[in-house]
Amino acid sequence: MTTPTPDPAEWLSNLFKSQTDMLQRFGTNRPGSAAASDAAVPAQWQEFSNKLNALQQDYFRQIATLWPWPAAAPAGTAAAQDKRFAGEAWRADPRLEMATRSYLVYSGLLRGAIDAAPLDDQSKSQWGFAARQLVDAMSPANFLATNPEAMQLVLETGGQSLVEGMGLLVQDLLKGRITMTDETAYELGRNVATTPGSVIFENELMQLIRYTPLTPQVHKHPLLMVPPCINKFYILDLQPDNSLVRYALEQGHMVFMVSWRNATPEMGKLTWDDYLQSGVTRAIDVALEVNGAEKLNALGFCLGGTLLSCAVAVMKPADKDRVASLTLLTTMLDFVDTGELGPLVTEQSVASREEAIGTQGVMRGADLSLAFSSLRANDLIWPYVVNSYLKGKVPPAFDLLYWNSDATNLPGPMYCWYLRNMYLENRLREPGQTVHCGVPLDLANLDMPAYLYASREDHIVPWRTAYASRWLLGGEATFVLGASGHIAGVINPASKNKRSHWVGTGAKCDADEWLAGAADVPGSWWPNWSAWLARHAGPMVAVPEAPARSPYRPIEAAPGRYVKEKAE
């Protein structure tokens, strides 16, 4: 490769200086902070200035070691370990080696400057998020001239890789999003969301699916699953070998599933209470009536768990014992730590959303997807930019990423109420501080047995936050911690025997004490949950048949048409 590489040292140091100057101005002038006077800089910022000088000196020392040409990075260095620069081509040209290692040095320096800044935790998180977006975007891997693998493909293919990459870019521009998987490889009802069943009820907001039993007898208490309305339900029913729905059916449960509708402009006035009444509560009513049962077990995933908890807590005083047990998967009830989404939810951002769509309108699924992807830009954005647009490669088929790209719109009033009352003000944990369907909410009404699952590496629902739900519920709560992240930790089929999970004491203790005393159990957490659920599911009985005059006759085959509606 003969393309000249610009000297990064001066450019990076100037960029770093401008950002840290801006950081200091932000900290000294922001409301509630000590303002810089004409006479002197506040002591905390003087200390920061000293730390910053030390960081800059260390930065220039590290940069100096790279000139005039760096030696190849040893196997244990950050440059060799970073998967973006792991290929041998990155070390074949000393200029690229220098650019890569300079970039990594600068990245560490910027993180260190933000860590050292005398900012409150929220401001520091916000600046850390912004810095991460900048650092991720400016990676040498993201540019054709500084990506030796992409340049090599250009030479090998006579430029065809660039032509194909531009074609993929145009396709994505028309879609308005980055393609993460071969979307032609999947079709709902054909090779994803294939568990047999029927839609037996629908209203403006949701369809209710009743799955066909897979065992001669079933537990007396059916199982209702409430997925997050921010995503499609089929994350719980991807393919037969990783379907939690199919696994529950194989364990002898009658399974019902809520399939939320993709919000249309006509649904733009729906509220949080509508999701409780017309969604969760109506689904419970129908499932019990169809099954002829007095109780059911209920499972909620992520936001679905929050909706489920609110609905059951509201109905509990009047309808005792309709829910035999509660399973909450990666669910927040106490929003004390909202993970990496926290920096994105500020008073200003929420007020802006309320002004735009707080009484009428739709929160676009594409915007939500972009926000979630930005939390893991080096996993969910830039690899697809590089492989598709610079290298001209169509992404491989992956069912989980197909689901992840299937965005869902939300009604504006519902979304804004959720953001303010939970993410911003954390009012759900306080008895009587929120009113749902005319009833002051108290989560202590949830006095049925509860199974709380969290994922140890979850960046959306931090596991310690999910653990905090133990002390809000009124009944006995079993907590289990799984390996991996928000989705991969949950979708961990028992048949594949991957990863591990932690099972600990039921004694009252904080999260870290619980983990210190927990047993590390190899394999999926699904069998642990199945054994727990069986204790609350009632005896095995004959499969119930729908009454001849039942109003809940099959409307259409699962997965139903609501889940197939695409976000506009």
C-alpha positions as CSV (number, residue, x, y, z in Angstrom):
1,M,0.0,0.0,0.0
2,T,1.4,3.4,-1.0
3,T,-1.2,5.8,0.3
4,P,0.5,8.3,2.6
5,T,-0.7,8.2,6.2
6,P,-1.0,11.6,7.9
7,D,1.0,12.3,11.1
8,P,-1.5,11.6,13.9
9,A,0.4,13.0,16.9
10,E,-0.2,16.7,16.4
11,W,-3.8,16.1,15.2
12,L,-4.7,13.9,18.2
13,S,-3.0,16.1,20.8
14,N,-4.8,19.2,19.4
15,L,-8.1,17.4,19.4
16,F,-7.5,16.2,23.0
17,K,-6.7,19.8,24.1
18,S,-9.8,21.2,22.6
19,Q,-12.0,18.5,24.2
20,T,-10.5,18.9,27.7
21,D,-10.8,22.7,27.5
22,M,-14.4,22.2,26.7
23,L,-14.8,19.7,29.5
24,Q,-13.3,22.2,32.0
25,R,-15.6,25.0,30.8
26,F,-18.6,22.6,31.1
27,G,-17.7,21.7,34.7
28,T,-17.0,25.3,35.9
29,N,-20.1,26.8,34.3
30,R,-22.7,24.1,34.7
31,P,-25.6,24.8,37.2
32,G,-24.8,23.8,40.7
33,S,-21.0,23.7,40.2
34,A,-18.5,26.2,41.4
35,A,-18.1,28.9,38.8
36,A,-14.7,30.1,37.8
37,S,-13.9,33.6,39.1
38,D,-11.7,36.2,37.4
39,A,-9.3,35.9,40.3
40,A,-8.8,32.1,40.6
41,V,-9.8,28.7,39.3
42,P,-11.7,26.7,41.9
43,A,-9.5,24.3,43.8
44,Q,-11.1,21.2,42.3
45,W,-10.4,22.3,38.8
46,Q,-6.9,23.4,39.7
47,E,-6.3,19.8,40.9
48,F,-7.9,18.5,37.7
49,S,-5.5,20.8,35.7
50,N,-2.6,19.2,37.5
51,K,-3.8,15.7,36.7
52,L,-4.5,16.7,33.1
53,N,-0.9,18.0,32.8
54,A,0.4,14.7,34.1
55,L,-1.9,12.8,31.7
56,Q,-0.7,14.9,28.7
57,Q,2.9,14.4,29.6
58,D,2.4,10.7,29.8
59,Y,0.6,10.8,26.5
60,F,3.5,12.5,24.7
61,R,5.9,10.1,26.3
62,Q,4.0,7.2,24.8
63,I,3.6,8.9,21.5
64,A,7.4,9.6,21.4
65,T,8.1,5.9,21.7
66,L,6.3,5.4,18.3
67,W,8.6,7.6,16.3
68,P,10.0,7.4,13.7
69,W,8.5,4.0,13.1
70,P,7.2,1.7,15.8
71,A,8.2,-1.9,16.2
72,A,5.5,-4.5,15.6
73,A,3.2,-4.7,18.6
74,P,3.9,-7.6,20.9
75,A,1.2,-10.2,21.3
76,G,0.1,-9.0,24.7
77,T,-0.3,-5.3,23.8
78,A,-3.6,-3.5,23.4
79,A,-3.0,-3.1,19.6
80,A,-2.5,-6.8,19.2
81,Q,-5.5,-7.8,21.4
82,D,-8.0,-5.3,20.0
83,K,-10.2,-7.4,17.6
84,R,-10.5,-4.4,15.2
85,F,-6.7,-4.6,14.6
86,A,-6.1,-8.3,15.2
87,G,-5.3,-9.2,11.5
88,E,-1.7,-9.5,10.4
89,A,-2.2,-6.8,7.8
90,W,-2.4,-4.2,10.5
91,R,1.2,-4.9,11.5
92,A,2.7,-5.2,8.0
93,D,2.9,-1.5,7.4
94,P,4.7,0.5,10.1
95,R,2.7,3.6,9.3
96,L,-0.5,1.9,10.1
97,E,1.0,0.3,13.2
98,M,1.9,3.8,14.4
99,A,-1.6,5.2,13.6
100,T,-3.3,2.3,15.4
101,R,-1.2,2.5,18.5
102,S,-1.4,6.3,18.6
103,Y,-5.2,6.0,18.4
104,L,-5.3,3.6,21.3
105,V,-3.0,5.8,23.4
106,Y,-5.2,8.8,22.7
107,S,-8.4,6.7,23.6
108,G,-6.9,5.8,27.0
109,L,-5.9,9.4,27.6
110,L,-9.4,10.8,26.9
111,R,-10.9,8.2,29.2
112,G,-8.4,9.1,31.9
113,A,-9.2,12.8,31.6
114,I,-12.9,12.2,32.0
115,D,-12.3,9.9,35.0
116,A,-10.2,12.6,36.6
117,A,-12.6,15.5,36.0
118,P,-14.4,16.8,39.1
119,L,-17.9,16.1,37.8
120,D,-20.9,14.4,39.4
121,D,-21.6,10.8,38.4
122,Q,-24.3,11.7,35.9
123,S,-22.2,14.3,34.1
124,K,-19.2,12.0,34.1
125,S,-21.4,9.3,32.5
126,Q,-22.7,11.6,29.9
127,W,-19.2,12.8,28.9
128,G,-18.0,9.3,29.0
129,F,-20.7,8.2,26.6
130,A,-20.0,11.2,24.2
131,A,-16.3,10.4,24.3
132,R,-16.9,6.8,23.6
133,Q,-18.9,7.7,20.5
134,L,-16.1,9.9,19.3
135,V,-13.3,7.5,20.0
136,D,-15.2,4.6,18.4
137,A,-16.0,6.6,15.3
138,M,-12.4,7.8,14.7
139,S,-10.9,4.3,14.7
140,P,-8.5,3.8,11.8
141,A,-10.4,0.6,11.0
142,N,-13.4,2.8,9.9
143,F,-11.6,4.5,7.0
144,L,-10.6,3.0,3.7
145,A,-7.2,4.8,3.6
146,T,-6.2,3.4,7.0
147,N,-7.7,0.0,6.8
148,P,-5.2,-2.4,5.2
149,E,-7.6,-5.3,5.0
150,A,-10.1,-3.2,3.0
151,M,-7.4,-1.9,0.8
152,Q,-6.1,-5.3,0.1
153,L,-9.5,-6.5,-1.0
154,V,-9.7,-3.5,-3.4
155,L,-6.5,-4.7,-5.0
156,E,-7.5,-8.4,-5.0
157,T,-10.9,-7.7,-6.6
158,G,-9.9,-5.0,-9.0
159,G,-12.1,-2.6,-7.1
160,Q,-15.2,-4.8,-7.1
161,S,-15.3,-4.9,-3.3
162,L,-15.7,-1.1,-3.3
163,V,-18.5,-1.3,-5.9
164,E,-20.3,-3.9,-3.9
165,G,-19.8,-1.9,-0.7
166,M,-21.3,1.2,-2.3
167,G,-24.3,-0.9,-3.4
168,L,-24.8,-2.1,0.2
169,L,-24.4,1.5,1.5
170,V,-27.1,2.7,-1.0
171,Q,-29.4,-0.1,0.2
172,D,-29.0,0.9,3.8
173,L,-29.5,4.6,3.0
174,L,-32.9,3.6,1.5
175,K,-33.7,1.5,4.6
176,G,-32.6,4.3,7.0
177,R,-30.5,1.9,9.1
178,I,-27.4,-0.3,9.0
179,T,-28.0,-3.9,8.0
180,M,-26.6,-6.4,10.6
181,T,-27.6,-9.7,9.1
182,D,-28.8,-11.3,5.9
183,E,-32.5,-10.4,6.3
184,T,-33.5,-12.5,3.3
185,A,-32.5,-15.6,5.2
186,Y,-35.4,-15.4,7.7
187,E,-39.2,-15.2,7.5
188,L,-41.5,-15.1,10.5
189,G,-43.5,-18.3,10.8
190,R,-41.1,-20.2,8.4
191,N,-37.8,-20.4,10.2
192,V,-38.2,-18.0,13.2
193,A,-41.2,-17.9,15.5
194,T,-42.2,-21.3,14.4
195,T,-43.7,-22.9,17.5
196,P,-47.2,-24.1,16.6
197,G,-50.1,-22.1,18.1
198,S,-53.0,-19.8,17.4
199,V,-54.0,-16.2,18.0
200,I,-57.1,-16.5,20.1
201,F,-57.7,-12.8,21.0
202,E,-56.8,-9.4,19.7
203,N,-57.5,-5.8,20.3
204,E,-56.0,-2.5,19.2
205,L,-52.8,-3.0,21.3
206,M,-52.0,-6.7,21.2
207,Q,-52.7,-10.2,20.1
208,L,-52.7,-13.2,22.5
209,I,-51.2,-16.5,21.2
210,R,-52.1,-19.8,22.7
211,Y,-49.4,-22.4,21.9
212,T,-50.2,-26.0,21.1
213,P,-49.2,-28.3,24.0
214,L,-46.3,-30.7,23.4
215,T,-47.1,-33.1,26.2
216,P,-50.1,-35.4,26.9
217,Q,-50.8,-33.7,30.1
218,V,-50.1,-30.1,31.3
219,H,-49.7,-28.3,34.5
220,K,-53.0,-26.9,35.9
221,H,-51.7,-23.3,36.0
222,P,-50.9,-22.0,32.5
223,L,-47.9,-19.8,31.8
224,L,-48.4,-16.2,30.4
225,M,-45.3,-14.6,28.8
226,V,-45.2,-10.8,28.6
227,P,-42.3,-9.6,26.3
228,P,-41.0,-6.0,26.1
229,C,-43.2,-3.8,23.9
230,I,-40.0,-2.1,22.8
231,N,-39.1,-5.3,20.8
232,K,-41.0,-8.1,19.1
233,F,-42.0,-11.1,21.2
234,Y,-40.1,-13.7,19.1
235,I,-36.9,-13.2,21.0
236,L,-38.5,-15.8,23.2
237,D,-39.2,-18.1,20.2
238,L,-36.4,-17.7,17.7
239,Q,-35.8,-21.2,16.4
240,P,-36.7,-24.6,17.9
241,D,-33.3,-25.1,19.5
242,N,-33.2,-21.8,21.3
243,S,-36.9,-21.1,22.0
244,L,-37.9,-20.5,25.6
245,V,-41.5,-21.0,24.5
246,R,-40.8,-24.5,23.2
247,Y,-38.7,-25.3,26.2
248,A,-41.6,-24.4,28.5
249,L,-44.1,-26.4,26.4
250,E,-41.7,-29.4,26.6
251,Q,-41.8,-29.1,30.4
252,G,-45.6,-29.5,30.4
253,H,-46.8,-25.9,30.6
254,M,-49.7,-24.4,28.6
255,V,-48.1,-21.3,27.2
256,F,-49.7,-18.0,26.3
257,M,-47.8,-15.1,24.7
258,V,-48.6,-11.4,24.4
259,S,-47.7,-10.0,20.9
260,W,-47.6,-6.2,21.1
261,R,-48.7,-4.3,18.1
262,N,-46.3,-1.9,16.3
263,A,-47.7,1.5,17.2
264,T,-49.3,3.3,14.3
265,P,-50.1,7.1,14.2
266,E,-53.7,6.2,15.1
267,M,-52.4,4.6,18.4
268,G,-50.4,7.8,19.2
269,K,-52.6,8.7,22.2
270,L,-52.2,5.4,24.1
271,T,-50.8,5.6,27.6
272,W,-49.0,3.4,30.2
273,D,-52.4,2.6,31.7
274,D,-53.7,1.4,28.3
275,Y,-50.8,-1.1,28.2
276,L,-51.7,-2.3,31.7
277,Q,-55.5,-2.6,31.1
278,S,-55.8,-3.5,27.4
279,G,-52.5,-5.4,27.4
280,V,-51.4,-7.3,30.5
281,T,-54.6,-7.4,32.5
282,R,-56.7,-8.4,29.4
283,A,-54.2,-11.1,28.6
284,I,-54.5,-12.6,32.1
285,D,-58.3,-12.6,31.9
286,V,-58.3,-14.4,28.6
287,A,-55.7,-16.9,29.5
288,L,-57.5,-17.9,32.7
289,E,-60.9,-18.1,30.9
290,V,-59.6,-20.2,28.0
291,N,-57.7,-22.6,30.3
292,G,-60.5,-22.8,32.9
293,A,-58.0,-22.1,35.6
294,E,-58.1,-20.0,38.7
295,K,-54.5,-19.1,38.7
296,L,-51.6,-18.7,36.2
297,N,-47.9,-18.2,36.3
298,A,-46.7,-15.0,34.7
299,L,-43.3,-14.2,33.1
300,G,-42.1,-10.7,32.1
301,F,-38.9,-9.9,30.2
302,C,-37.2,-6.5,30.5
303,L,-39.9,-3.7,30.1
304,G,-42.4,-6.5,29.8
305,G,-41.5,-7.4,33.4
306,T,-42.1,-3.8,34.5
307,L,-45.5,-3.7,32.8
308,L,-46.4,-7.1,34.3
309,S,-45.4,-6.1,37.8
310,C,-47.4,-2.9,37.7
311,A,-50.5,-4.6,36.3
312,V,-50.5,-7.4,38.9
313,A,-49.8,-5.0,41.7
314,V,-52.8,-2.9,40.7
315,M,-55.2,-5.9,40.4
316,K,-53.9,-7.8,43.4
317,P,-56.0,-6.1,46.2
318,A,-59.2,-6.8,44.3
319,D,-58.3,-10.1,42.6
320,K,-56.3,-12.2,45.1
321,D,-54.2,-15.1,44.0
322,R,-54.9,-14.9,40.3
323,V,-51.1,-15.0,39.7
324,A,-49.5,-18.0,41.4
325,S,-45.9,-16.9,40.7
326,L,-44.0,-14.1,39.0
327,T,-40.9,-14.5,36.8
328,L,-39.0,-11.4,36.0
329,L,-36.1,-11.6,33.5
330,T,-33.6,-8.7,33.4
331,T,-36.3,-6.4,34.8
332,M,-35.9,-3.0,36.6
333,L,-38.4,-2.0,39.3
334,D,-35.9,0.2,41.2
335,F,-34.3,2.4,38.6
336,V,-31.5,3.5,41.0
337,D,-28.8,2.5,38.3
338,T,-30.1,2.5,34.8
339,G,-26.8,1.3,33.3
340,E,-25.4,2.7,30.1
341,L,-28.8,4.1,29.0
342,G,-28.7,6.5,32.0
343,P,-26.6,9.2,30.4
344,L,-29.1,9.5,27.6
345,V,-32.1,10.2,29.9
346,T,-31.8,13.7,31.2
347,E,-34.4,16.3,32.2
348,Q,-33.7,18.2,29.0
349,S,-34.1,15.1,26.8
350,V,-37.3,13.9,28.5
351,A,-38.8,17.4,28.4
352,S,-38.0,17.6,24.7
353,R,-39.8,14.3,24.1
354,E,-42.8,15.3,26.1
355,E,-43.1,18.5,24.1
356,A,-42.9,16.6,20.8
357,I,-44.9,13.4,21.5
358,G,-46.1,13.5,25.1
359,T,-49.8,13.9,24.3
360,Q,-49.9,12.6,20.8
361,G,-47.4,10.9,18.5
362,V,-45.1,7.9,18.0
363,M,-41.6,7.2,19.2
364,R,-39.9,5.7,16.2
365,G,-38.4,2.3,16.6
366,A,-35.5,3.3,14.3
367,D,-34.5,6.0,16.8
368,L,-34.7,3.5,19.7
369,S,-32.7,1.0,17.9
370,L,-30.0,3.5,17.1
371,A,-29.8,4.5,20.8
372,F,-29.4,0.9,21.9
373,S,-26.8,0.2,19.2
374,S,-24.8,3.3,20.2
375,L,-24.2,1.7,23.6
376,R,-22.2,-1.0,21.9
377,A,-21.0,0.9,18.8
378,N,-17.9,-1.3,18.4
379,D,-20.2,-4.4,18.3
380,L,-23.4,-3.2,16.7
381,I,-22.5,-0.3,14.3
382,W,-18.9,-0.1,13.2
383,P,-18.1,-3.7,12.3
384,Y,-21.1,-3.6,9.9
385,V,-19.9,-0.3,8.4
386,V,-16.4,-1.8,7.8
387,N,-17.4,-5.2,6.5
388,S,-20.3,-4.0,4.4
389,Y,-19.3,-0.6,3.0
390,L,-15.4,-0.9,3.0
391,K,-15.1,-4.6,2.2
392,G,-18.3,-5.2,0.2
393,K,-19.4,-8.3,2.3
394,V,-23.0,-9.1,2.9
395,P,-23.5,-9.8,6.6
396,P,-24.0,-13.5,7.5
397,A,-27.4,-14.8,8.7
398,F,-27.9,-14.6,12.4
399,D,-31.4,-15.0,13.9
400,L,-30.7,-12.8,17.0
401,L,-29.5,-9.9,14.9
402,Y,-32.5,-10.3,12.6
403,W,-34.7,-9.9,15.6
404,N,-32.6,-7.0,16.8
405,S,-33.2,-5.2,13.5
406,D,-36.9,-5.6,13.6
407,A,-37.7,-2.2,15.2
408,T,-40.9,-1.4,17.1
409,N,-42.7,2.0,17.5
410,L,-44.2,3.1,20.8
411,P,-47.0,5.5,21.5
412,G,-45.5,8.8,22.6
413,P,-47.6,9.3,25.8
414,M,-46.8,5.8,27.1
415,Y,-43.1,6.2,26.3
416,C,-42.7,9.7,27.9
417,W,-44.5,8.6,31.1
418,Y,-42.2,5.7,31.4
419,L,-39.1,7.7,30.9
420,R,-40.1,10.4,33.4
421,N,-41.6,8.4,36.2
422,M,-39.1,5.5,36.1
423,Y,-35.8,6.4,34.4
424,L,-35.7,10.0,35.4
425,E,-37.5,10.2,38.8
426,N,-37.4,6.5,40.0
427,R,-40.9,6.8,41.5
428,L,-42.0,3.2,41.0
429,R,-40.2,1.9,44.1
430,E,-41.9,4.3,46.4
431,P,-45.4,3.1,47.6
432,G,-48.2,5.4,46.4
433,Q,-45.9,7.7,44.3
434,T,-47.3,6.6,41.0
435,V,-51.0,6.0,40.2
436,H,-51.8,3.3,37.6
437,C,-55.4,2.8,36.4
438,G,-56.6,5.0,39.2
439,V,-54.8,2.9,41.9
440,P,-51.8,4.1,43.9
441,L,-49.1,1.5,43.2
442,D,-47.4,-0.5,46.0
443,L,-45.1,-3.3,44.7
444,A,-45.3,-4.9,48.1
445,N,-48.7,-6.2,46.9
446,L,-46.7,-8.7,44.8
447,D,-46.6,-11.2,47.6
448,M,-46.6,-14.3,45.4
449,P,-43.3,-16.3,45.0
450,A,-41.0,-14.5,42.5
451,Y,-38.1,-15.7,40.4
452,L,-35.7,-12.9,39.5
453,Y,-33.1,-13.5,36.8
454,A,-30.3,-11.1,35.8
455,S,-27.3,-11.3,33.4
456,R,-23.9,-10.4,34.9
457,E,-22.7,-8.4,31.9
458,D,-26.0,-6.7,31.1
459,H,-25.4,-3.1,30.1
460,I,-29.1,-2.2,29.9
461,V,-30.3,-3.7,33.2
462,P,-27.3,-3.9,35.5
463,W,-27.6,-7.1,37.5
464,R,-27.4,-5.2,40.9
465,T,-30.3,-3.1,39.8
466,A,-32.3,-6.2,39.0
467,Y,-31.3,-7.7,42.4
468,A,-32.7,-4.6,44.2
469,S,-36.2,-5.8,43.2
470,R,-35.9,-8.5,45.9
471,W,-36.6,-5.9,48.6
472,L,-39.5,-4.2,46.8
473,L,-41.7,-7.3,46.4
474,G,-43.9,-8.6,49.2
475,G,-43.2,-12.3,48.8
476,E,-40.4,-14.7,48.7
477,A,-37.9,-13.9,45.9
478,T,-35.4,-16.3,44.4
479,F,-32.6,-14.6,42.6
480,V,-30.4,-16.2,39.9
481,L,-27.6,-14.6,38.0
482,G,-26.6,-15.7,34.6
483,A,-23.5,-15.2,32.5
484,S,-23.3,-12.9,29.4
485,G,-25.5,-10.0,28.5
486,H,-29.0,-8.7,28.3
487,I,-30.1,-11.0,25.5
488,A,-27.5,-13.8,25.2
489,G,-27.7,-14.4,28.9
490,V,-31.5,-15.0,28.8
491,I,-31.5,-17.0,25.5
492,N,-29.2,-19.7,26.8
493,P,-30.8,-23.0,25.9
494,A,-30.4,-25.9,28.3
495,S,-29.6,-28.3,25.4
496,K,-26.4,-26.4,24.5
497,N,-25.0,-26.4,28.0
498,K,-23.2,-23.1,27.6
499,R,-22.0,-20.6,30.1
500,S,-22.9,-20.8,33.7
501,H,-25.2,-19.3,36.4
502,W,-24.9,-18.4,40.0
503,V,-27.4,-19.6,42.7
504,G,-27.1,-18.0,46.1
505,T,-28.8,-17.6,49.5
506,G,-32.2,-16.2,50.1
507,A,-31.0,-14.3,53.2
508,K,-31.3,-10.5,53.2
509,C,-27.9,-9.1,52.0
510,D,-26.6,-6.7,49.4
511,A,-25.8,-7.8,45.9
512,D,-22.1,-8.2,46.3
513,E,-22.5,-10.2,49.5
514,W,-25.0,-12.4,47.7
515,L,-22.5,-13.0,44.8
516,A,-19.6,-13.7,47.2
517,G,-21.6,-16.6,48.7
518,A,-23.3,-17.8,45.5
519,A,-22.5,-21.2,43.9
520,D,-21.2,-21.1,40.3
521,V,-23.3,-23.7,38.4
522,P,-22.1,-24.8,34.9
523,G,-24.7,-24.6,32.1
524,S,-27.9,-22.8,31.4
525,W,-30.2,-21.3,34.1
526,W,-33.3,-22.7,32.3
527,P,-33.4,-26.0,34.2
528,N,-33.2,-24.2,37.6
529,W,-36.1,-22.0,36.6
530,S,-38.1,-24.9,35.3
531,A,-37.7,-26.8,38.6
532,W,-38.8,-23.7,40.5
533,L,-41.8,-23.0,38.2
534,A,-43.0,-26.6,38.5
535,R,-43.5,-26.1,42.2
536,H,-46.0,-23.3,41.5
537,A,-47.7,-24.7,38.4
538,G,-50.1,-27.1,40.0
539,P,-50.7,-30.8,39.3
540,M,-50.6,-32.4,35.9
541,V,-54.0,-32.5,34.2
542,A,-55.5,-33.3,30.9
543,V,-55.0,-30.6,28.2
544,P,-58.0,-28.3,28.6
545,E,-60.3,-27.9,25.6
546,A,-61.9,-24.6,24.7
547,P,-65.7,-24.6,25.4
548,A,-67.9,-25.0,22.3
549,R,-69.2,-21.5,22.7
550,S,-65.9,-19.9,23.6
551,P,-65.4,-16.4,22.1
552,Y,-61.7,-17.2,21.9
553,R,-61.7,-19.4,18.8
554,P,-58.5,-19.3,16.7
555,I,-58.2,-16.1,14.6
556,E,-55.1,-17.1,12.7
557,A,-52.0,-19.2,13.1
558,A,-49.1,-18.1,15.3
559,P,-47.1,-16.0,15.1
560,G,-50.0,-13.8,13.9
561,R,-50.0,-10.7,11.7
562,Y,-49.3,-8.1,14.4
563,V,-45.7,-9.3,14.8
564,K,-45.2,-9.1,11.1
565,E,-46.1,-5.4,10.9
566,K,-42.9,-3.3,10.3
567,A,-42.1,0.0,11.9
568,E,-42.7,2.9,9.5
